[in-house]
Amino acid sequence: KAILIPDLPYFRAHHNKVFMEVLRDVIGNKEIQKFSSQSFGTYEEYKQFFVQKGLPVVLKPSAGSKSRNVSVAHNKKEVDRYARRLSATPSFFNLMLWCRNLFDGRGFSRISNNRRKFTIQPFIPNLLGDYKIVVYGEKYFVLFRENRPGDFRASGSGRLSFPKNVPQEVLSYARQVFETFKVPFISIDVGYDGQLCYLFEFQFVLFGQYVIEKSPRYFHWNENRWNCVENRSVVEDELVLSTHSYIQKRNKEVSDGS
């Protein structure tokens, strides 16, 4: 019998932003859920069920990295246009049926030409960038990604730094997210406007290791405060240590009946 680490739902969220939002909805943490998104499997589903809660909004494809095909829409017309473009899946089968119908006069039930999943999130204004935080066990590695010039997107900007003075609110929020999901390691993208933190995205497997490989420091919660430790880490060491700690914790929970 094989036991997946982490659990299967976390594997399903890999490069699947729609399933990420499913996890956000069912995880039961209101702090994570306050950044509410809407996800759709087809453009037709979007037209039927989209609820406009405010503008502007950010539209993202379900799969992708470095902000590819991520757009901000400032009005309903733009939301419709970007949603149609993101979900586009031109179907040769539809074309074939349409051509056949020209000759034999029979109708057909057409499948959707817009079947690519996508997500719509609130737009958070006035952010200079976001924090990419990678957590292994009790170590928090932080990368700040500054927005692209004249753009709202931070991912893929290449404007990177490893801040020594990270807001306590950001670190504590990252700790809350990590402990909520109950995994050995995690990568999260967090926005901070000076008052509130927003969880944009999260990954549990096969995320890039640039942050831990290049970071000259990590942050550690001890004695009710955050400590900055100036020390480079080895990815393989942290992977093994965090997995070992996770297994021990899970075994203890099972033995305690929790």
C-alpha positions as CSV (number, residue, x, y, z in Angstrom):
1,K,0.0,0.0,0.0
2,A,1.4,3.4,-1.1
3,I,0.8,6.5,0.9
4,L,1.0,9.8,-1.0
5,I,2.8,12.7,0.6
6,P,1.1,15.1,0.5
7,D,-2.4,13.8,0.1
8,L,-4.0,13.3,-3.3
9,P,-6.0,16.6,-3.5
10,Y,-2.8,18.5,-3.2
11,F,-1.4,16.7,-6.2
12,R,-4.5,17.5,-8.2
13,A,-4.0,21.2,-7.5
14,H,-0.6,21.1,-9.3
15,H,-0.8,23.6,-12.2
16,N,-4.6,23.7,-11.8
17,K,-5.7,27.1,-10.5
18,V,-9.4,26.0,-10.7
19,F,-8.7,23.1,-8.3
20,M,-6.7,25.5,-6.1
21,E,-9.9,27.5,-5.7
22,V,-11.8,24.3,-4.9
23,L,-9.4,23.6,-2.1
24,R,-9.7,27.2,-0.9
25,D,-13.5,26.9,-0.7
26,V,-13.5,23.6,1.3
27,I,-10.5,24.2,3.6
28,G,-12.6,26.0,6.2
29,N,-10.2,29.0,6.9
30,K,-12.0,32.3,6.6
31,E,-8.8,34.2,6.3
32,I,-7.9,32.3,3.2
33,Q,-11.4,32.4,1.8
34,K,-11.8,36.2,2.2
35,F,-10.1,36.5,-1.2
36,S,-13.0,35.0,-3.1
37,S,-12.6,33.8,-6.7
38,Q,-15.0,32.4,-9.2
39,S,-14.0,29.5,-11.5
40,F,-15.6,28.2,-14.7
41,G,-15.2,25.2,-17.0
42,T,-16.7,26.8,-20.1
43,Y,-17.5,30.2,-21.4
44,E,-21.2,29.2,-21.4
45,E,-20.9,28.4,-17.7
46,Y,-19.4,31.8,-17.1
47,K,-22.2,33.5,-18.9
48,Q,-24.8,31.7,-16.8
49,F,-23.2,31.8,-13.4
50,F,-20.8,34.7,-13.2
51,V,-21.6,37.1,-10.4
52,Q,-20.1,40.6,-10.7
53,K,-18.9,41.6,-7.2
54,G,-16.9,44.5,-8.3
55,L,-14.5,45.8,-10.9
56,P,-11.7,45.6,-12.0
57,V,-11.1,41.8,-11.9
58,V,-8.2,39.6,-12.9
59,L,-8.7,36.6,-15.2
60,K,-6.3,33.7,-15.2
61,P,-6.1,30.5,-17.2
62,S,-6.3,27.3,-15.1
63,A,-2.8,26.3,-16.1
64,G,0.3,28.4,-16.7
65,S,3.1,30.3,-15.0
66,K,4.9,33.7,-15.1
67,S,1.6,35.5,-15.6
68,R,1.1,34.2,-19.1
69,N,-2.4,35.1,-20.5
70,V,-3.3,36.9,-17.2
71,S,-5.4,40.0,-17.8
72,V,-7.1,42.7,-15.8
73,A,-10.6,43.7,-16.9
74,H,-12.0,47.1,-16.0
75,N,-15.6,46.7,-17.3
76,K,-18.1,43.9,-18.1
77,K,-17.3,44.1,-21.8
78,E,-13.6,43.4,-21.2
79,V,-14.5,40.6,-18.8
80,D,-16.6,38.9,-21.5
81,R,-13.9,39.3,-24.1
82,Y,-11.1,38.0,-22.0
83,A,-13.2,35.1,-20.7
84,R,-14.1,34.1,-24.3
85,R,-10.4,34.3,-25.3
86,L,-9.1,32.4,-22.3
87,S,-11.6,29.6,-22.7
88,A,-11.3,29.2,-26.5
89,T,-11.0,25.6,-27.7
90,P,-11.9,25.7,-31.4
91,S,-13.4,22.3,-32.4
92,F,-12.9,20.6,-35.7
93,F,-15.7,18.3,-34.8
94,N,-18.1,21.3,-34.6
95,L,-16.9,22.5,-38.0
96,M,-17.5,19.0,-39.5
97,L,-21.0,18.8,-38.1
98,W,-21.8,22.3,-39.4
99,C,-20.6,21.4,-42.9
100,R,-22.6,18.2,-42.8
101,N,-25.7,20.1,-41.8
102,L,-25.4,22.3,-44.9
103,F,-26.0,19.3,-47.1
104,D,-28.3,16.9,-45.2
105,G,-30.4,19.5,-43.4
106,R,-30.2,17.6,-40.0
107,G,-29.6,19.6,-36.8
108,F,-26.9,18.7,-34.4
109,S,-26.1,19.3,-30.7
110,R,-22.9,21.3,-30.8
111,I,-20.2,21.0,-28.1
112,S,-18.8,24.1,-26.6
113,N,-16.0,25.9,-28.5
114,N,-14.8,27.4,-25.2
115,R,-14.0,24.5,-22.8
116,R,-10.7,25.7,-21.3
117,K,-11.0,26.3,-17.5
118,F,-10.3,29.8,-16.1
119,T,-10.6,31.8,-12.8
120,I,-11.7,35.3,-12.1
121,Q,-10.2,37.0,-9.0
122,P,-10.6,40.4,-7.4
123,F,-8.1,43.0,-8.4
124,I,-6.1,44.4,-5.4
125,P,-4.9,47.9,-6.3
126,N,-1.8,49.8,-5.4
127,L,0.4,46.7,-4.8
128,L,4.1,47.2,-5.7
129,G,4.6,43.5,-6.0
130,D,4.0,40.2,-4.1
131,Y,5.8,37.8,-1.8
132,K,6.7,34.3,-3.0
133,I,7.1,32.3,0.2
134,V,8.4,28.8,0.2
135,V,7.9,26.8,3.4
136,Y,9.8,23.7,4.4
137,G,8.8,22.5,7.8
138,E,9.6,25.3,10.2
139,K,11.7,27.4,7.7
140,Y,10.2,30.2,5.7
141,F,12.1,31.5,2.6
142,V,10.8,34.8,1.2
143,L,11.3,36.4,-2.2
144,F,9.8,39.7,-3.1
145,R,8.7,40.1,-6.7
146,E,8.3,43.7,-7.9
147,N,5.7,44.4,-10.5
148,R,6.7,44.8,-14.1
149,P,7.1,48.5,-15.2
150,G,3.6,49.9,-15.9
151,D,2.0,46.5,-15.2
152,F,0.1,44.9,-12.3
153,R,1.8,41.5,-12.7
154,A,4.7,40.5,-10.5
155,S,5.2,36.9,-11.6
156,G,7.8,36.7,-14.4
157,S,8.9,40.3,-13.9
158,G,12.5,39.3,-13.1
159,R,12.7,42.1,-10.5
160,L,13.5,40.0,-7.5
161,S,15.0,40.6,-4.1
162,F,15.3,38.7,-0.8
163,P,14.2,41.2,1.9
164,K,15.6,41.0,5.3
165,N,12.8,43.0,6.8
166,V,9.6,41.2,5.9
167,P,6.4,42.5,7.5
168,Q,5.4,40.4,10.5
169,E,1.9,40.2,9.1
170,V,3.1,38.5,5.9
171,L,5.1,35.9,7.8
172,S,2.3,35.2,10.3
173,Y,-0.2,34.9,7.4
174,A,2.1,32.5,5.6
175,R,2.3,30.4,8.8
176,Q,-1.4,30.3,9.1
177,V,-1.8,29.2,5.4
178,F,0.8,26.5,5.8
179,E,-0.7,25.0,9.0
180,T,-4.2,25.1,7.5
181,F,-3.3,22.9,4.6
182,K,-1.3,20.3,6.7
183,V,1.4,19.6,4.2
184,P,5.2,19.1,4.5
185,F,6.1,22.0,2.2
186,I,4.3,24.7,0.2
187,S,4.9,27.6,-2.1
188,I,2.5,30.5,-1.8
189,D,2.0,33.9,-3.5
190,V,0.9,36.6,-1.0
191,G,-0.1,40.2,-1.6
192,Y,0.1,42.7,1.2
193,D,-1.4,46.2,1.0
194,G,-0.1,47.4,4.3
195,Q,-3.2,46.2,6.2
196,L,-4.4,42.9,4.8
197,C,-2.8,39.9,3.2
198,Y,-4.2,38.1,0.1
199,L,-3.5,34.5,-0.9
200,F,-3.2,34.7,-4.7
201,E,-1.9,31.2,-5.5
202,F,-0.4,28.1,-3.8
203,Q,1.4,24.9,-4.9
204,F,2.3,21.8,-3.0
205,V,4.4,19.7,-5.4
206,L,7.0,20.4,-8.1
207,F,7.3,24.2,-7.5
208,G,10.4,26.0,-8.5
209,Q,13.3,25.9,-6.0
210,Y,14.9,29.3,-6.9
211,V,13.7,30.9,-3.7
212,I,15.4,28.3,-1.4
213,E,18.5,27.9,-3.6
214,K,19.3,31.6,-3.8
215,S,18.0,32.9,-0.5
216,P,20.8,34.0,1.9
217,R,18.4,33.7,4.9
218,Y,15.2,32.1,6.2
219,F,12.7,33.0,8.9
220,H,11.7,30.8,11.8
221,W,8.9,31.2,14.4
222,N,10.3,30.6,17.9
223,E,9.4,31.8,21.4
224,N,6.4,33.8,20.0
225,R,8.4,35.8,17.6
226,W,9.9,35.7,14.1
227,N,13.7,35.2,13.9
228,C,15.7,35.9,10.8
229,V,18.5,33.4,10.3
230,E,21.4,34.3,8.0
231,N,22.2,31.0,6.5
232,R,22.0,29.3,3.1
233,S,20.0,26.1,2.9
234,V,20.3,23.0,0.7
235,V,17.1,22.0,-1.0
236,E,17.6,18.2,-0.6
237,D,18.3,18.6,3.1
238,E,15.1,20.7,3.7
239,L,13.0,18.3,1.6
240,V,14.1,15.3,3.6
241,L,13.8,17.0,7.0
242,S,10.4,18.5,6.4
243,T,9.0,15.2,5.0
244,H,10.4,13.3,8.0
245,S,8.9,15.8,10.4
246,Y,5.5,15.6,8.6
247,I,5.5,11.8,8.8
248,Q,6.3,11.9,12.5
249,K,3.5,14.4,13.1
250,R,1.0,12.4,11.1
251,N,1.9,9.1,12.9
252,K,1.4,10.9,16.3
253,E,-2.0,12.1,15.2
254,V,-3.0,8.6,14.2
255,S,-1.7,7.1,17.4
256,D,-3.6,9.8,19.4
257,G,-6.8,9.1,17.5
258,S,-7.0,12.6,16.2
